[in-house]
Amino acid sequence: MTDEHDGVQVRTTAGSLRGTRVAVGDSTVHAFLNIPYAAPLVGAARFAAPGPVEGWDGDRDATAHGPTPPQTPYVAPFSDLLPSMIVPGDESLNLSVWTPDPTAGGLPVMVWIHGGAFVRGAHSIPTYDGGAFARDGVVMVGINYRLGALGFLSLPGAPDNRGLLDQLAALRWVQDNIAAFGGDPDRVTVFGESAGGMSIASLLASPLSVGLFRRAIVQSGNGVAAAEVADARLVTADFTERFSLPPTVSGVAQLDDATLLQAQTDQAVALMGDPSPNRWGRTVASRGLGIMALFPTIDGTVLEQLPIDALRAGAGSGVDVLAGTTRDEFRFFLVPTGVAGGITEEVLPMAFARFGMDPEAAAVYSANRPGATPGDVLCAALTDHAFRSGTADVVDAVAARDGQSAWQYEFAWPTEVRDLRSAHALELPFVFDTVAATMAMTGPNPPTGLADDIHGAWVRFATTGDPGWDAVRPGSPRPVRTFGDKDLAADAVVHDPRADELPLTGVR
């Protein structure tokens, strides 16, 4: 992609923006970067609900990405696989817009919510460039939101779920402003991966999101990533005890960002070493999968109940859903670290129990994979435990309603990098059609046409409401569009894949 400043102007509710013309292949689109949707995170605002943007006079330069929420970079071995994007600055609650033509009207809109275990990520990572979506007729918006302690530490005296409140504020900005970029506020599709996919499930469940989007795509997420407040406060107490501070916003607010980041890193290490429910609370230990200590809470305002329970009770009415996973999600977490290689036949049932799964399920997973190592078996089971089971639950909750539809997919192309196979996050450069800019996980020879297939399905869903295969129907075999399986046709739909395993490992 190439770009040049062309003086294209767009007027938002806060003031005028001057963007950039971007060449995407043979097409030209327009990018408007680093647009504030909420007030700077200074002083009391760091732990408050997002505040309004102060307007500006003249043209604001929107030709370069801006600050990112405070975070630490990925550490080895993940730093070799996923990029970090860290730009200090208080105006980190910003978003960017890519549009085919700001003078158009009625174009479909897609709003991207990035992943990163609720502690890392930014929409400015090159993989998430929205140029290909704009090339294909979609106005794409990427957003930042508060992460880690700033976004999700549960503190008396501060609103819970500040990161989700940021996402909601960004979606309200879209409703108020996207028409100025050629988009239709009534044709908004939200999509996100990992923590972003879990965020989408929370937004679907939240009473505060009604009317903010029409469609949703959940990539590698679930509907159970929300802790009870009492358990989240155990995390807070553990956090503040490190500084002999009271577990309140007045206590934590005196810590600078660098200190907060070090404390949440130390806490994450402690959780992974000892995921005991007695220390962290049952809903943190189980729903955080032994990885996440800081994630959404059931606060009674943003989330009135566990997202999957809210969806089953009718939340998200009128929103069609597309959801899926990669085939080998958990290999990303266990193979590069060497954990999978250390699992033996004797240890395998104990590993199942350590993650809250029935140890007897290990026999089913092993029998279904003759020749697989015990580590491979654990990765398959944890893929279902953390992602596939919860994804199916979200799909089924929506599919059960009259007048709504839900579709399911699986990304199955296996990379040759580090024996990751179809690991977590591998689909992202194909979804965004940015494979050329993202070589670490895909390797040097990703399959031609796969980006066309999956990116095209996302565009069709946002544009027409139908990604191109049969929706899931209650009481019928589950059709799962399978992308990138070399043993299947390019447009393959598999019915009820690995159905005997699906009920064995869900999280509550």
C-alpha positions as CSV (number, residue, x, y, z in Angstrom):
1,M,0.0,0.0,0.0
2,T,1.2,3.5,-0.7
3,D,-0.3,6.8,0.5
4,E,-0.1,10.5,-0.1
5,H,-1.6,13.5,1.5
6,D,-4.4,14.7,-0.7
7,G,-6.2,17.3,1.5
8,V,-9.5,15.3,1.7
9,Q,-11.5,16.7,4.5
10,V,-14.3,15.3,6.6
11,R,-16.2,17.2,9.2
12,T,-17.1,15.3,12.5
13,T,-19.1,16.5,15.4
14,A,-15.9,17.7,17.1
15,G,-14.3,19.4,14.1
16,S,-12.7,18.9,10.6
17,L,-10.2,16.2,9.7
18,R,-7.7,16.0,6.9
19,G,-6.9,12.5,5.8
20,T,-4.8,10.5,3.4
21,R,-5.4,8.9,0.0
22,V,-4.2,5.3,0.0
23,A,-3.5,3.0,-2.9
24,V,-4.6,-0.6,-2.3
25,G,-3.6,-2.6,-5.4
26,D,-5.3,-0.8,-8.3
27,S,-7.8,1.0,-6.1
28,T,-7.6,4.2,-4.1
29,V,-9.2,4.6,-0.7
30,H,-9.1,7.2,2.0
31,A,-7.7,6.8,5.6
32,F,-8.4,9.1,8.5
33,L,-6.2,8.1,11.5
34,N,-5.9,9.0,15.1
35,I,-9.4,10.5,15.6
36,P,-10.2,11.0,19.3
37,Y,-13.6,9.6,20.4
38,A,-13.2,10.3,24.1
39,A,-11.3,12.6,26.4
40,P,-7.6,12.2,27.2
41,L,-6.7,9.7,30.0
42,V,-5.2,12.2,32.5
43,G,-5.9,12.6,36.2
44,A,-9.2,11.3,37.4
45,A,-10.1,10.4,33.8
46,R,-7.8,7.4,33.9
47,F,-10.3,5.4,36.0
48,A,-13.5,7.2,35.0
49,A,-16.1,6.5,32.3
50,P,-14.9,7.9,29.0
51,G,-15.5,11.6,28.8
52,P,-16.5,13.8,25.8
53,V,-14.0,15.0,23.2
54,E,-13.2,18.7,23.3
55,G,-13.7,20.2,19.8
56,W,-11.0,21.9,17.8
57,D,-10.8,24.7,15.3
58,G,-9.3,24.3,11.8
59,D,-8.3,21.0,10.3
60,R,-6.9,18.2,12.5
61,D,-4.2,16.2,10.9
62,A,-5.5,12.6,10.5
63,T,-2.6,11.2,8.4
64,A,-0.7,9.1,11.1
65,H,-1.7,6.7,13.8
66,G,-1.7,8.1,17.4
67,P,-1.0,6.9,20.9
68,T,-1.9,3.4,22.1
69,P,-3.3,2.5,25.6
70,P,-0.6,1.8,28.1
71,Q,0.7,-1.8,27.8
72,T,3.9,-3.9,27.8
73,P,5.2,-5.6,24.6
74,Y,4.8,-9.3,24.1
75,V,7.7,-11.3,25.6
76,A,9.4,-14.3,24.1
77,P,8.4,-16.6,22.5
78,F,5.2,-14.7,21.6
79,S,7.2,-11.6,20.6
80,D,8.5,-13.5,17.6
81,L,4.9,-14.3,16.5
82,L,2.7,-11.3,17.2
83,P,3.7,-7.6,16.7
84,S,3.4,-5.0,19.5
85,M,2.5,-1.4,18.8
86,I,3.2,0.9,21.7
87,V,3.1,4.7,21.3
88,P,2.9,6.7,24.6
89,G,0.4,9.5,24.9
90,D,-2.7,10.5,26.9
91,E,-5.0,10.6,23.8
92,S,-5.0,6.9,23.4
93,L,-8.8,6.6,23.1
94,N,-8.7,7.1,19.4
95,L,-9.9,5.3,16.3
96,S,-9.2,5.3,12.6
97,V,-11.5,5.1,9.5
98,W,-10.8,3.7,6.1
99,T,-13.4,4.5,3.5
100,P,-13.9,3.9,-0.3
101,D,-15.2,7.4,-0.7
102,P,-16.1,10.0,2.0
103,T,-18.6,11.6,-0.3
104,A,-20.5,8.4,-0.8
105,G,-23.5,7.4,1.2
106,G,-25.1,4.2,2.6
107,L,-22.0,2.1,2.7
108,P,-21.8,-0.9,5.1
109,V,-19.6,-0.3,8.2
110,M,-17.3,-2.7,10.1
111,V,-15.9,-1.8,13.5
112,W,-12.9,-3.8,14.6
113,I,-12.1,-4.6,18.3
114,H,-8.6,-6.0,18.6
115,G,-7.6,-8.9,20.9
116,G,-4.6,-9.2,23.3
117,A,-6.0,-10.9,26.4
118,F,-7.4,-7.5,27.6
119,V,-3.9,-6.3,28.3
120,R,-2.3,-5.7,24.9
121,G,-3.1,-4.6,21.4
122,A,-4.0,-1.6,19.2
123,H,-5.9,-1.0,16.0
124,S,-2.8,0.5,14.5
125,I,-1.0,-2.8,14.2
126,P,-0.3,-3.3,10.4
127,T,-2.2,-6.6,10.3
128,Y,-5.4,-4.6,11.1
129,D,-5.1,-2.1,8.3
130,G,-8.5,-1.4,6.9
131,G,-7.5,-0.6,3.3
132,A,-8.7,-3.9,1.8
133,F,-12.1,-3.6,3.4
134,A,-12.4,0.0,2.0
135,R,-11.2,-1.3,-1.4
136,D,-14.1,-3.8,-1.3
137,G,-16.8,-1.2,-0.5
138,V,-16.8,-1.2,3.3
139,V,-16.2,1.7,5.7
140,M,-13.9,0.1,8.3
141,V,-13.3,1.6,11.7
142,G,-10.5,0.3,14.1
143,I,-10.7,1.4,17.8
144,N,-8.5,1.5,20.8
145,Y,-9.8,0.9,24.3
146,R,-8.3,0.8,27.8
147,L,-6.5,-2.3,28.7
148,G,-5.3,-4.1,31.9
149,A,-5.8,-2.3,35.2
150,L,-6.9,0.9,33.6
151,G,-9.6,-0.9,31.7
152,F,-10.7,-3.9,33.8
153,L,-9.4,-3.7,37.4
154,S,-12.6,-3.7,39.6
155,L,-12.3,-0.8,41.9
156,P,-14.8,0.7,44.5
157,G,-15.3,4.3,43.5
158,A,-14.8,3.7,39.8
159,P,-17.1,2.2,37.1
160,D,-16.4,-1.4,36.3
161,N,-15.7,-2.5,32.7
162,R,-14.1,0.8,31.7
163,G,-12.6,-0.9,28.6
164,L,-16.1,-2.0,27.5
165,L,-17.4,1.5,28.2
166,D,-14.7,2.8,25.9
167,Q,-15.9,0.4,23.2
168,L,-19.5,1.6,23.7
169,A,-18.3,5.2,23.4
170,A,-16.6,4.4,20.2
171,L,-19.7,2.8,18.8
172,R,-21.7,5.9,19.7
173,W,-19.1,8.0,17.9
174,V,-19.7,5.8,14.9
175,Q,-23.5,6.4,15.1
176,D,-22.9,10.1,15.2
177,N,-20.2,10.5,12.6
178,I,-19.9,7.6,10.2
179,A,-22.2,9.1,7.6
180,A,-19.6,11.8,7.1
181,F,-17.3,9.1,5.8
182,G,-19.9,7.5,3.5
183,G,-21.1,4.9,6.0
184,D,-24.6,3.9,7.0
185,P,-25.1,4.0,10.8
186,D,-27.9,1.4,10.4
187,R,-25.5,-1.1,8.7
188,V,-22.8,-1.5,11.4
189,T,-21.1,-4.8,11.9
190,V,-18.8,-5.2,14.9
191,F,-16.1,-7.8,14.7
192,G,-13.3,-8.8,17.0
193,E,-10.8,-11.7,17.8
194,S,-9.8,-13.3,21.1
195,A,-10.3,-10.7,23.8
196,G,-12.0,-8.7,21.0
197,G,-14.3,-11.6,20.3
198,M,-15.1,-11.9,24.0
199,S,-15.8,-8.2,23.9
200,I,-18.2,-8.6,21.1
201,A,-20.1,-11.3,23.1
202,S,-20.2,-8.8,26.0
203,L,-21.5,-6.0,23.8
204,L,-24.2,-8.4,22.4
205,A,-25.2,-9.1,26.0
206,S,-25.1,-5.5,27.2
207,P,-28.3,-3.5,27.5
208,L,-26.1,-0.4,26.8
209,S,-25.4,-1.5,23.2
210,V,-29.0,-1.6,21.9
211,G,-29.2,0.1,18.5
212,L,-25.4,0.5,18.1
213,F,-24.9,-2.4,15.6
214,R,-26.8,-4.7,13.3
215,R,-24.4,-7.6,12.9
216,A,-21.6,-9.2,14.8
217,I,-18.6,-11.4,14.1
218,V,-17.0,-13.3,17.0
219,Q,-13.5,-14.7,16.1
220,S,-12.0,-17.0,18.7
221,G,-14.1,-15.8,21.5
222,N,-16.8,-17.1,23.9
223,G,-19.7,-15.9,26.0
224,V,-18.2,-16.7,29.4
225,A,-15.4,-14.2,29.8
226,A,-16.9,-12.3,32.6
227,A,-16.2,-12.6,36.4
228,E,-18.4,-12.1,39.3
229,V,-17.6,-8.8,41.0
230,A,-16.7,-10.5,44.3
231,D,-14.1,-12.6,42.5
232,A,-12.8,-9.6,40.6
233,R,-12.3,-7.8,43.9
234,L,-10.1,-10.7,45.1
235,V,-7.9,-9.8,42.1
236,T,-8.0,-6.2,43.1
237,A,-7.0,-7.0,46.7
238,D,-4.1,-9.1,45.4
239,F,-3.1,-6.2,43.1
240,T,-3.1,-3.5,45.8
241,E,-1.5,-5.6,48.5
242,R,1.7,-5.3,46.4
243,F,1.8,-1.6,47.3
244,S,0.1,-1.7,50.8
245,L,-2.6,0.4,49.3
246,P,-6.4,0.2,49.9
247,P,-8.2,-1.7,47.1
248,T,-10.0,1.4,45.9
249,V,-9.7,3.8,43.1
250,S,-8.2,6.5,45.4
251,G,-5.5,4.0,46.3
252,V,-4.7,2.8,42.8
253,A,-5.0,6.2,41.1
254,Q,-1.8,7.4,42.7
255,L,0.2,4.8,40.8
256,D,1.7,5.8,37.4
257,D,1.2,3.7,34.3
258,A,4.6,2.0,34.4
259,T,4.0,0.8,38.0
260,L,0.5,-0.4,37.1
261,L,1.9,-2.3,34.1
262,Q,4.6,-4.0,36.2
263,A,2.1,-5.0,38.8
264,Q,-0.3,-6.5,36.3
265,T,2.5,-8.4,34.7
266,D,3.6,-9.8,38.1
267,Q,0.0,-10.7,38.8
268,A,-0.4,-12.6,35.5
269,V,2.7,-14.6,36.3
270,A,1.4,-15.5,39.7
271,L,-2.0,-16.5,38.3
272,M,-0.4,-18.8,35.7
273,G,1.8,-20.4,38.4
274,D,-1.1,-20.9,40.8
275,P,-4.6,-20.6,39.3
276,S,-6.2,-21.7,42.6
277,P,-9.9,-20.6,42.9
278,N,-9.3,-20.0,46.6
279,R,-6.9,-17.2,45.7
280,W,-8.5,-15.7,42.7
281,G,-12.1,-16.7,42.9
282,R,-13.8,-19.4,41.0
283,T,-15.0,-17.3,38.1
284,V,-11.7,-15.7,37.6
285,A,-9.8,-18.9,37.8
286,S,-12.1,-20.8,35.4
287,R,-13.2,-18.1,32.9
288,G,-9.8,-16.5,32.8
289,L,-8.4,-19.9,31.7
290,G,-5.4,-19.5,34.0
291,I,-4.2,-16.8,31.7
292,M,-6.3,-13.7,32.3
293,A,-6.7,-12.0,35.7
294,L,-8.2,-8.7,34.2
295,F,-11.3,-9.0,32.1
296,P,-14.9,-8.0,32.2
297,T,-17.1,-8.2,35.3
298,I,-20.8,-8.8,35.8
299,D,-21.3,-5.4,37.2
300,G,-25.1,-5.0,36.9
301,T,-24.8,-2.1,34.5
302,V,-22.6,-2.9,31.4
303,L,-23.2,-6.7,32.0
304,E,-26.2,-7.7,34.0
305,Q,-25.3,-11.4,33.8
306,L,-22.9,-13.8,32.1
307,P,-23.0,-13.0,28.4
308,I,-24.1,-16.4,27.3
309,D,-26.9,-16.4,29.8
310,A,-28.0,-13.0,28.6
311,L,-28.0,-14.2,25.0
312,R,-30.0,-17.2,25.9
313,A,-32.5,-14.9,27.7
314,G,-32.9,-12.7,24.6
315,A,-30.1,-10.1,24.7
316,G,-28.8,-8.9,21.4
317,S,-32.2,-9.1,19.8
318,G,-32.1,-8.3,16.1
319,V,-28.4,-8.8,15.7
320,D,-27.2,-11.6,13.3
321,V,-24.0,-13.4,14.3
322,L,-21.1,-15.0,12.5
323,A,-18.7,-16.9,14.8
324,G,-15.9,-19.4,14.7
325,T,-12.5,-20.5,15.7
326,T,-9.2,-21.7,14.3
327,R,-8.8,-25.5,14.4
328,D,-5.8,-25.6,16.7
329,E,-6.3,-22.4,18.8
330,F,-4.4,-23.5,21.9
331,R,-1.2,-24.6,20.2
332,F,-0.3,-20.9,20.1
333,F,-0.1,-20.9,23.9
334,L,1.4,-24.3,24.6
335,V,3.7,-25.3,21.7
336,P,6.1,-22.3,21.5
337,T,6.5,-22.3,25.3
338,G,7.4,-26.0,25.4
339,V,4.6,-26.8,27.7
340,A,3.0,-29.2,25.2
341,G,6.2,-31.1,24.8
342,G,6.4,-31.7,28.5
343,I,3.0,-33.4,28.7
344,T,3.2,-37.2,29.2
345,E,0.4,-39.9,29.2
346,E,0.5,-39.9,33.0
347,V,0.3,-36.1,33.3
348,L,-2.4,-35.7,30.7
349,P,-5.5,-36.4,33.0
350,M,-4.0,-34.1,35.6
351,A,-3.5,-31.4,33.0
352,F,-7.2,-31.7,32.0
353,A,-8.2,-31.3,35.7
354,R,-5.8,-28.3,36.1
355,F,-7.8,-26.4,33.5
356,G,-11.2,-27.4,34.9
357,M,-11.9,-30.2,32.4
358,D,-13.1,-33.8,33.2
359,P,-9.9,-35.9,33.3
360,E,-11.9,-38.8,31.8
361,A,-12.4,-36.7,28.6
362,A,-8.6,-37.2,27.9
363,A,-9.4,-40.8,26.8
364,V,-11.9,-39.6,24.2
365,Y,-9.6,-37.0,22.8
366,S,-6.7,-39.5,22.7
367,A,-8.7,-42.2,21.0
368,N,-9.8,-39.8,18.3
369,R,-6.2,-38.9,17.5
370,P,-4.2,-42.0,17.0
371,G,-0.5,-41.2,17.0
372,A,-0.9,-37.8,18.5
373,T,1.4,-36.9,21.4
374,P,-0.2,-36.2,24.8
375,G,0.7,-32.5,24.3
376,D,-1.2,-32.5,21.0
377,V,-4.2,-34.0,22.7
378,L,-4.2,-31.4,25.5
379,C,-4.0,-28.6,22.8
380,A,-7.0,-30.0,21.1
381,A,-9.0,-30.2,24.3
382,L,-8.1,-26.8,25.4
383,T,-9.0,-25.4,22.0
384,D,-12.5,-26.7,22.6
385,H,-12.5,-25.7,26.3
386,A,-11.4,-22.1,25.7
387,F,-12.9,-21.3,22.3
388,R,-14.9,-23.9,20.3
389,S,-17.4,-24.9,22.9
390,G,-18.2,-21.3,23.9
391,T,-18.4,-20.3,20.2
392,A,-21.0,-23.0,19.5
393,D,-23.0,-21.9,22.6
394,V,-23.1,-18.3,21.3
395,V,-24.2,-19.5,17.8
396,D,-26.9,-21.7,19.2
397,A,-28.3,-19.0,21.5
398,V,-28.8,-16.7,18.5
399,A,-29.9,-19.4,16.1
400,A,-32.7,-20.4,18.5
401,R,-34.5,-17.2,17.9
402,D,-37.2,-16.4,15.4
403,G,-36.1,-13.8,12.9
404,Q,-32.4,-14.0,13.6
405,S,-29.6,-16.0,12.0
406,A,-26.2,-17.4,13.1
407,W,-23.4,-18.9,11.0
408,Q,-20.3,-20.8,12.1
409,Y,-16.9,-21.2,10.5
410,E,-13.6,-22.9,11.2
411,F,-10.2,-21.7,10.0
412,A,-8.1,-24.8,9.3
413,W,-5.1,-23.9,7.2
414,P,-2.0,-25.1,9.1
415,T,1.1,-22.9,9.1
416,E,4.5,-24.6,9.1
417,V,5.9,-22.1,11.5
418,R,6.9,-23.7,14.8
419,D,4.4,-26.6,14.5
420,L,1.6,-24.1,15.3
421,R,-0.7,-25.6,12.7
422,S,-4.0,-23.6,12.7
423,A,-3.2,-21.7,15.8
424,H,-4.8,-18.8,17.6
425,A,-4.7,-15.5,15.6
426,L,-3.5,-17.2,12.4
427,E,-6.6,-16.1,10.5
428,L,-6.2,-12.4,11.1
429,P,-4.0,-11.5,8.1
430,F,-6.4,-13.5,5.9
431,V,-9.5,-11.7,7.3
432,F,-7.9,-8.3,6.7
433,D,-6.2,-9.4,3.4
434,T,-2.9,-8.1,4.8
435,V,-0.9,-11.4,4.5
436,A,2.0,-9.6,2.7
437,A,2.5,-7.4,5.8
438,T,2.3,-10.2,8.3
439,M,4.9,-12.9,7.7
440,A,5.8,-14.2,11.2
441,M,3.1,-16.7,11.8
442,T,2.1,-17.4,8.2
443,G,5.6,-18.1,6.9
444,P,6.8,-17.1,3.4
445,N,4.3,-19.1,1.3
446,P,0.7,-18.8,2.5
447,P,-1.9,-20.2,0.2
448,T,-3.1,-18.0,-2.6
449,G,-6.8,-17.4,-2.6
450,L,-7.4,-18.1,1.1
451,A,-7.5,-14.4,1.9
452,D,-10.0,-13.9,-0.9
453,D,-12.2,-16.6,0.6
454,I,-12.4,-15.5,4.2
455,H,-12.0,-11.8,3.7
456,G,-14.7,-12.0,1.0
457,A,-17.1,-13.8,3.4
458,W,-16.7,-11.1,6.0
459,V,-17.4,-8.4,3.4
460,R,-20.5,-10.3,2.2
461,F,-21.8,-10.7,5.7
462,A,-21.3,-7.0,6.4
463,T,-22.8,-6.0,3.1
464,T,-25.7,-8.4,2.6
465,G,-26.2,-10.1,6.0
466,D,-25.2,-13.6,4.5
467,P,-21.6,-14.8,4.5
468,G,-22.4,-17.4,1.8
469,W,-23.3,-20.7,3.4
470,D,-26.2,-22.2,5.4
471,A,-27.0,-20.8,8.8
472,V,-27.2,-23.0,11.9
473,R,-30.7,-24.2,12.6
474,P,-31.9,-25.7,15.8
475,G,-32.4,-29.5,15.6
476,S,-30.4,-29.8,12.3
477,P,-26.8,-30.8,11.7
478,R,-24.4,-27.8,12.3
479,P,-23.0,-26.5,9.0
480,V,-19.5,-25.1,9.6
481,R,-17.7,-23.4,6.7
482,T,-14.2,-24.6,6.8
483,F,-11.4,-22.4,5.4
484,G,-8.1,-23.7,4.3
485,D,-8.3,-27.5,4.9
486,K,-6.1,-28.9,2.1
487,D,-8.1,-32.2,2.1
488,L,-11.4,-30.4,1.4
489,A,-12.8,-28.3,-1.4
490,A,-12.1,-24.6,-1.1
491,D,-15.7,-23.8,-0.3
492,A,-16.3,-26.8,2.0
493,V,-19.0,-26.9,4.6
494,V,-18.6,-29.6,7.2
495,H,-21.5,-30.7,9.3
496,D,-21.1,-31.3,13.0
497,P,-17.3,-31.6,13.1
498,R,-15.9,-33.5,16.1
499,A,-19.4,-33.6,17.6
500,D,-18.5,-36.2,20.2
501,E,-15.9,-33.9,21.7
502,L,-17.9,-30.6,21.7
503,P,-19.9,-31.2,24.9
504,L,-17.0,-32.4,27.0
505,T,-15.0,-29.3,27.8
506,G,-17.1,-26.2,28.1
507,V,-16.5,-23.5,30.7
508,R,-18.9,-22.0,33.2
